Amino acid sequence: MSDFTLSSLEAIVAARAKASPEESWTAKLVSHGQGKAAKKLGEEAVETVIAAISNDRAGLVAESADLLYHLMVVLKIADIPLQDVMNELERRTRQTGLQEKASR
């Protein structure tokens, strides 16, 4: 089992965001701003859905990795730590999904 976590990915994104945009895709996305990064996140989400609907296991794994990476970039640009998202997920697990939706 791998020791790689979403926290590991968050740290890599943070480090690469500081690089030159000519040397790093992450830095390039960050330099283009939230609009470009969010658009790329949306594209990856669609590709993930297509792989899921197509029952393309390898494609779903690859596209899910792309989706998580681009989500980390969007969160980085927004200065939202992964821990904030994890805290929200933890908060939501204290009730059922149906209860959580009804409370909105």
C-alpha positions, -999 to 999 in steps of 0.1 A, spaced: 0 0 0 12 35 -9 20 61 17 9 88 -8 -21 108 4 -41 138 -7 -20 157 18 11 146 -1 -5 159 -33 -14 192 -16 22 196 -6 35 189 -41 10 213 -56 21 240 -32 58 235 -39 53 234 -77 31 265 -76 62 284 -66 82 273 -97 85 291 -130 55 287 -152 79 277 -180 90 247 -159 58 235 -142 23 228 -154 11 236 -118 28 270 -118 14 277 -153 -21 269 -141 -17 291 -110 -3 320 -131 -33 319 -154 -56 323 -124 -87 306 -109 -107 309 -141 -83 288 -161 -77 263 -133 -115 259 -126 -122 254 -163 -96 226 -164 -111 211 -133 -145 210 -150 -130 194 -181 -114 167 -159 -148 162 -141 -165 156 -175 -138 132 -186 -142 113 -153 -179 110 -158 -174 97 -193 -150 71 -181 -174 60 -154 -204 58 -177 -182 38 -202 -172 13 -176 -136 22 -184 -118 12 -152 -83 23 -163 -97 55 -177 -117 61 -145 -86 57 -124 -65 80 -146 -92 107 -149 -99 105 -112 -62 112 -106 -64 142 -130 -96 154 -112 -80 153 -78 -49 170 -90 -68 199 -106 -90 202 -75 -59 206 -54 -47 234 -78 -81 252 -75 -80 249 -37 -44 262 -37 -54 293 -58 -83 299 -35 -60 295 -5 -83 268 10 -63 241 28 -73 205 22 -79 202 59 -109 226 55 -125 202 30 -117 172 52 -133 190 82 -164 196 62 -165 160 51 -161 149 87 -189 173 98 -212 158 72 -205 122 83 -221 130 117 -255 126 99 -269 107 70 -267 121 36 -305 125 35 -305 144 68 -277 167 55 -295 175 23 -328 182 42 -309 207 64 -299 229 34 
